């Protein structure tokens, strides 16, 4: 039971971890305080989790990886525009 909750919570939190930063960056149009290296490391991590999900055919990892990549990609896009 507990492992099922963790298995649901971990990908869900991973999906939404950058949403507040994405919103703040979009509304303030400021990226001076963002670390490009951190964003790139998060991107690599998301890519690896997505690849792992594809290799083991885990739908939860594929969905959460896709959403995480989308959010991180949007944040990196805004970083490129506003820097």
N, C-alpha and C positions, 0 to 999 in steps of 0.2 A: 504494500500500500504506500509506504513512504517513498520507496524507490520510484513508483509511478508518478507521484507528485513532483519529485525532483526531476524526473524525465520530462515532465510537462513544463515545469517552471523554468528550468535552465534555458531551453531554446526560446521560450517566450521573452524572458528578460534579455537574452542576447539580441533578439529582434528589436527591442525598444530602447536599448541602452543609449543610443546616440540620438534618439528623437528629440529630447529637450535641447541638445546642442544644435541640432539641425534647425529647430524652430528659432532659437535665439540668434543664430547666425543669419537666418533668412530675414528676421525682423530688424536686426540692428545693422546688417550689412557690414559687420566687422569680423575679421579673422585674425587680427593681430595677436590675440591670446591663444590661438589654436596651434598645436604642434603638428606640423605636417608629418613628421616621423611617426608620431603616435597614430595618426590616421592611417598611414601606410602600413604600420604593423597590425592594426586592427583589420585592415583590408586583407592582408596576407592570412591572418588567423581565420577570417571568414571564408576565404577561398579554400583553405585547408579543411575546415569543417564541412564545407559544401562538397569537396572532393571525397572526403571520408563517407559522407552520407550517400553519395553516388556509388561508391565502391561497395558499400554494404546494403545498398538499396533501402535506406531508411527514409521514409517520407517526411517524418518530423524534422530530421536534419536537413533535408533538401529544402523544405519550405522555410525553415528558420534561416538557413544559409542564404536563400534567395532574398528574403526580406532584409536581412542584415546587409547583404551586398548592395541592395537598392538604397537603403538609408545611408550607408557609408559612401557609396558612389555619389549620391546627391550632395552630401557634405563636402566631399572632395571637389565636386563640380563648383559649388559655391565658393570654396576656398580659392579655386582657380580664377573665378570671376572677380571676387572682391579683394584679392591680394594685389 
